[in-house]
C-alpha cells in the first residue's frame, strides 16, 4: 500500500479581526506542517466551507512525497476529478520528481455555484495582473470577459509574512490603483510558502488555492499568467493546466496567454493608473516598490522600450548597456521573454539600437548556457570555475 499524505482540516477561528482557515499537513514519516490563511472578517460571508483550497494546495507536496493524498474534510467532487488530470500532467512533465498519486477526501459534494456572476482575481500589481484587470474591465476578452468583483493580494508569497511594512506599502499602492476601477482589494496572509517547495513550480496552485477561499461569493477565479502560447514551458501557472484546478461551481480561468509581455505593456502604457502603479520587483530590498536593477525590473523597462514607450515612472532609473550585458537568464521561460522583446524591437524599427545589439548578444550567450551539458553545469558550481571567471574578468577589464 502506498504511503498517505494526510491533510486534517481545522474549524475556522477568529483572531485579531481576521478569520483563520487552517489545516495540518502530515507527510508520511515527516513532521506535521500547519498551513493557515487569514482573511479580514469583513469577507467572512464570501469564505468557502469546503476544503477545496487545501486540496489544491496540497497536491504538489503529496506528489513530491510520492504519497497518496487524503483530505480529511469535504471537497468538491468535480475538483477531485479534475485533480486526477492535474496529477497526470505534472507526472508526465517530471516523473522523477512528481509521482502519480490518488487524491481522496472524507466527503465529496457538488455544491451550488454562488448566486452572482462575478469573478475574483489575483493581483500583485505586476504586468500580467494589471493587464488582466484592464482587459476584463474594458470587456476586451470578448465572450470570456468577466465582471471582477474583487481582487486578492497575498502576504506571504513575494513579500514574506514578517515584512509587514513592505506588504502594507504594496497593499496601499495596489488598492489605490484598483480604486480607479471600482475593485476592492482583499489582503490574504498565509504561511504556505514556508513549506520549502520550489516556488517556480508551486506559485500557480498556491495562488489558485487563495482564490478558492472566496468561492462562496464568486463564480470564477482569474489568474494572470506570464506564459505565452507561442513559447509554453512547464511553470507553476500554466495556460494548459490551470483550469484543471476548477470545480463545477468555481471556474479557474488562466488569462492572457495569447499575448506577450510586451504586447500587454502596449495596452498598459496608455492607462496611467496601472502604468504608474506597476510593481514587478521581488528581489529588491523594499518590497513595496521596484528596485530598478533586478532581472525582472530590467526586463520590464526593456518591454516598454521595445514597444516604443518611455520608461514609466514606476521605475526610477533607465537601464544601462552594462546592466543588459549582465542580465541573469536562469531558465527557458525567462529566455523566451527576451526572445519576444527582441522580436518586438525589430517590429518597431529598433533593431539597430545599441541596447538591442547588447541584448541580442546576451540572449545568444544565455541560449548556449542553458543548452550546456549537465557536467558543465556541475563544473560551474565548483571553486575551479570561480577561479576561471576571475581570470577572464581580469583579462577583459571592467564592463562599461
C-alpha positions in Angstrom: 0.0 0.0 0.0 1.3 3.5 -0.9 2.0 5.9 1.9 -0.5 8.6 2.7 -0.1 12.3 2.9 -2.9 13.4 5.3 -4.4 16.9 5.5 -6.6 17.5 8.5 -9.0 20.4 8.1 -9.4 22.6 11.2 -12.6 24.6 12.2 -12.4 28.3 11.3 -11.3 30.6 14.1 -11.3 34.3 14.7 -8.0 36.0 15.5 -7.3 39.8 15.8 -10.1 40.9 13.4 -9.5 38.0 10.9 -10.9 34.6 10.1 -8.3 31.9 10.1 -8.8 28.9 7.9 -6.2 26.2 8.6 -5.2 22.6 8.0 -2.4 20.3 9.3 -0.4 18.5 6.7 1.1 15.2 7.9 3.6 13.9 5.4 4.5 10.2 5.9 7.4 9.9 8.2 7.8 13.7 8.5 7.0 16.5 10.9 3.5 17.9 10.7 3.1 21.3 9.0 0.2 23.6 9.8 -0.9 25.8 6.8 -3.1 28.8 7.6 -4.8 31.6 5.7 -6.1 34.8 7.5 -8.7 36.9 5.8 -10.4 40.1 7.2 -13.7 39.4 9.0 -15.4 41.8 6.5 -15.1 39.0 3.9 -16.4 36.2 6.1 -19.6 35.6 4.1 -17.5 35.0 1.0 -15.4 32.3 2.5 -15.9 28.7 1.5 -17.0 26.0 3.9 -15.3 23.4 1.7 -11.7 22.0 1.9 -11.2 22.9 -1.8 -8.4 25.4 -1.1 -6.4 22.9 0.9 -6.9 20.2 -1.7 -5.5 22.5 -4.4 -2.6 23.5 -2.2 -1.6 20.0 -1.1 -1.4 18.1 -4.4 2.1 19.1 -5.3 3.5 18.4 -1.8 1.9 15.0 -1.8 3.3 14.2 -5.3 6.8 15.2 -4.1 6.5 12.8 -1.2 5.3 10.1 -3.6 2.2 9.6 -1.3 -1.5 9.3 -2.0 -3.3 12.4 -0.7 -6.1 12.1 1.9 -8.1 15.2 2.7 -10.0 14.8 5.9 -12.8 17.2 5.0 -15.4 17.9 2.3 -14.1 18.5 -1.2 -16.0 19.2 -4.4 -16.4 16.0 -6.4 -15.7 17.8 -9.7 -12.5 19.3 -8.3 -11.3 15.8 -7.3 -12.0 14.6 -10.8 -10.0 17.5 -12.3 -7.1 16.9 -9.9 -6.7 13.4 -11.5 -5.8 15.2 -14.8 -3.6 17.7 -13.0 -1.6 14.9 -11.4 -1.1 13.2 -14.7 0.3 16.4 -16.3 2.8 17.0 -13.6 3.9 13.4 -13.6 4.4 13.5 -17.4 6.4 16.7 -17.1 8.8 15.4 -14.4 8.1 11.8 -13.4 11.3 11.7 -11.3 10.1 14.5 -9.1 6.3 14.2 -9.2 4.8 10.8 -8.5 1.5 9.7 -9.8 -0.9 9.7 -6.8 -4.5 9.2 -5.9 -6.4 12.0 -4.2 -9.3 11.2 -1.8 -11.5 13.2 0.6 -13.5 12.1 3.6 -16.6 13.5 1.9 -17.4 14.6 -1.6 -20.1 17.0 -2.7 -21.2 19.1 -5.7 -22.2 22.4 -4.3 -24.3 25.1 -5.9 -22.4 27.9 -7.6 -22.5 31.4 -6.0 -25.6 33.4 -6.8 -23.8 36.2 -8.5 -21.7 36.1 -11.7 -18.7 38.0 -10.5 -15.0 36.8 -10.6 -12.3 37.2 -8.1 -8.8 37.8 -9.4 -5.2 37.6 -8.2 -3.5 40.9 -8.2 0.1 41.7 -7.4 0.4 45.0 -9.2 2.6 43.3 -11.9 2.3 43.5 -15.7 0.3 40.3 -16.1 -2.2 41.1 -13.3 -2.6 44.7 -14.4 -3.3 43.6 -18.0 -5.9 41.1 -16.8 -7.7 43.7 -14.8 -7.7 46.2 -17.7 -8.7 43.6 -20.2 -11.8 42.5 -18.3 -12.8 45.9 -17.0 -12.9 47.1 -20.7 -14.5 43.9 -21.9 -11.6 43.2 -24.3 -11.8 39.4 -23.7 -14.9 39.1 -25.8 -17.4 36.4 -24.6 -14.8 35.4 -22.0 -14.9 38.8 -20.3 -15.6 38.6 -16.6 -17.0 41.2 -14.2 -14.3 41.5 -11.5 -15.9 41.8 -8.1 -12.7 41.8 -6.0 -9.0 41.2 -6.2 -6.7 39.4 -3.8 -3.2 40.4 -2.8 -1.3 37.7 -0.8 1.0 38.5 2.0 3.5 35.6 2.3 4.2 34.9 -1.4 6.6 37.5 -2.9 6.5 39.5 0.4 7.5 37.4 3.4 5.0 37.2 6.3 7.5 39.0 8.6 7.7 42.1 6.3 4.6 43.9 7.5 5.8 47.3 6.4 6.6 46.1 2.9 3.2 44.5 2.5 1.3 47.5 3.9 3.1 49.7 1.3 2.4 47.3 -1.6 -1.2 46.9 -0.5 -1.8 50.7 -0.3 -0.3 51.1 -3.7 -2.3 48.3 -5.3 -5.6 49.3 -3.6 -5.2 52.9 -4.9 -4.6 51.5 -8.4 -7.7 49.3 -8.3 -9.9 52.1 -6.8 -9.9 53.7 -10.2 -11.8 50.7 -11.5 -14.1 50.2 -8.5 -12.5 46.9 -7.5 -11.9 46.3 -3.8 -8.6 44.6 -2.8 -8.6 41.8 -0.2 -5.5 41.1 1.8 -4.8 37.4 2.5 -2.0 36.4 4.8 -0.6 32.9 4.7 2.4 30.8 5.7 2.1 28.5 2.7 5.4 29.4 1.1 7.3 28.5 4.2 6.9 24.8 3.2 10.1 25.0 1.2 8.5 24.0 -2.2 10.2 25.0 -5.4 8.3 28.3 -5.8 8.8 28.3 -9.6 6.6 25.3 -9.8 4.3 25.9 -6.8 3.2 29.5 -7.1 0.4 28.8 -9.5 -1.5 26.3 -7.4 -0.7 28.3 -4.3 -2.3 31.4 -5.9 -5.3 29.4 -7.1 -5.8 27.9 -3.6 -6.2 31.5 -2.3 -8.9 32.3 -5.0 -10.8 29.1 -3.9 -11.1 30.6 -0.5 -13.8 33.0 -1.9 -15.9 30.6 -3.9 -18.9 31.1 -1.7 -19.4 34.5 -3.2 -17.7 34.4 -6.6 -18.3 32.0 -9.6 -14.8 32.2 -11.1 -11.2 32.9 -10.2 -8.9 34.8 -12.6 -5.2 34.0 -12.5 -3.0 36.3 -14.7 -0.4 34.1 -16.4 3.0 35.0 -17.7 3.3 32.1 -20.2 2.6 32.7 -23.8 1.0 30.1 -26.1 3.9 30.5 -28.6 6.6 29.5 -26.0 5.0 27.3 -23.4 7.2 25.7 -20.8 6.4 23.9 -17.5 5.9 26.5 -14.8 3.6 26.9 -11.7 0.9 28.9 -13.5 0.3 27.4 -17.0 -2.4 28.1 -19.6 -2.8 24.4 -20.4 -3.4 23.1 -16.8 -4.7 25.9 -14.5 -8.3 25.1 -15.5 -7.8 21.6 -14.0 -7.9 23.3 -10.6 -11.6 24.3 -11.2 -14.7 22.7 -9.8 -18.2 22.7 -11.3 -19.2 25.7 -9.1 -15.9 27.7 -9.3 -14.1 28.0 -12.6 -10.4 28.8 -12.7 -9.5 31.0 -15.7 -5.9 31.4 -16.8 -5.9 34.8 -18.5 -3.6 36.5 -21.0 -1.7 33.6 -22.6 -2.4 34.9 -26.1 -0.3 38.0 -25.5 3.4 38.5 -24.9 4.5 40.7 -22.0 5.5 43.4 -24.4 2.0 43.3 -26.0 0.4 43.6 -22.6 2.6 46.6 -21.9 1.4 48.3 -25.1 -2.1 48.3 -23.5 -0.9 49.3 -20.0 1.2 52.2 -21.3 -1.9 54.0 -22.4 -3.5 53.6 -18.9 -1.8 55.9 -16.4 -3.2 54.4 -13.2 -2.0 50.9 -14.0 1.3 52.0 -15.5 2.1 54.3 -12.6 1.2 51.6 -10.0 3.3 48.8 -11.6 5.2 46.7 -9.0 7.1 43.8 -10.6 10.1 43.5 -8.3 10.5 40.7 -5.8 14.3 40.8 -5.2 14.8 44.4 -4.1 15.3 45.5 -0.5 12.0 47.4 -0.4 9.1 45.0 -1.3 6.6 47.8 -1.9 8.5 49.3 -4.9 10.7 48.5 -7.8 14.4 48.3 -7.3 15.2 49.0 -11.0 18.2 46.8 -11.1 17.0 43.2 -10.7 16.3 41.0 -13.7 12.5 41.5 -13.7 12.8 45.3 -13.3 15.3 45.4 -16.2 13.1 43.2 -18.4 10.0 45.3 -17.8 11.8 48.5 -18.7 13.0 46.8 -21.9 9.5 45.7 -22.6 8.4 49.4 -22.7 11.4 50.3 -24.9 10.7 47.5 -27.3 7.2 48.8 -27.9 8.4 52.4 -28.4 7.3 53.7 -24.9 9.5 55.7 -22.4 10.4 54.3 -19.0 7.3 54.5 -16.8 7.5 56.5 -13.5 7.2 53.3 -11.6 10.9 52.8 -12.2 13.4 55.4 -11.0 16.3 54.8 -13.4 17.0 53.8 -17.0 18.7 50.5 -17.9 22.3 50.8 -19.0 24.2 48.7 -21.6 26.3 47.3 -18.8 23.2 46.0 -17.0 21.9 44.4 -20.2 25.2 42.6 -20.7 24.9 41.1 -17.2 21.2 40.1 -17.2 20.8 36.8 -15.3 18.8 34.5 -17.5 18.3 31.3 -15.5 15.7 29.2 -17.3 13.9 28.7 -20.6 10.8 30.7 -19.5 12.8 33.9 -18.9 14.9 33.3 -22.1 11.6 33.3 -24.0 10.7 36.6 -22.5 13.8 38.2 -24.0 13.1 36.5 -27.3 9.8 38.3 -27.5 11.5 41.6 -26.5 13.9 41.3 -29.4 11.1 40.4 -31.8 9.0 43.4 -30.8 12.1 45.7 -31.0 12.6 44.5 -34.6 8.9 45.1 -35.5 9.1 48.6 -34.1 12.2 49.6 -36.1 14.6 49.4 -33.2 16.9 46.6 -34.4 19.9 48.9 -34.9 19.7 50.4 -31.4 22.8 49.7 -29.2 20.7 48.3 -26.4 19.1 45.8 -28.8 22.5 44.7 -30.0 23.7 44.2 -26.4 20.5 42.2 -25.6 20.9 40.0 -28.7 24.5 39.1 -27.6 23.3 38.4 -24.1 20.4 36.3 -25.4 22.7 34.1 -27.6 25.1 33.6 -24.7 22.2 32.5 -22.4 21.0 30.1 -25.1 24.4 28.4 -25.1 24.5 28.3 -21.4 21.1 26.7 -21.0 21.9 24.2 -23.7 25.1 23.2 -22.0 25.6 19.5 -20.9 25.0 18.6 -17.2 28.7 18.1 -16.5 29.3 21.8 -17.4 26.5 23.0 -15.0 28.2 20.9 -12.3 31.6 22.4 -13.0 30.1 25.9 -12.6 29.3 25.1 -9.0 32.9 24.5 -8.1 35.8 26.7 -6.9 37.7 25.9 -10.2 35.0 27.7 -12.2 35.1 30.8 -10.0 38.9 31.0 -10.5 38.5 30.8 -14.3 35.8 33.5 -14.2 38.1 35.8 -12.1 40.9 35.2 -14.6 38.6 36.0 -17.5 37.3 39.2 -15.9 40.9 40.3 -15.2 41.8 39.9 -18.8 38.6 41.6 -20.1 38.7 44.5 -17.7 35.6 46.2 -16.2 32.3 46.4 -18.1 31.2 49.9 -19.2 
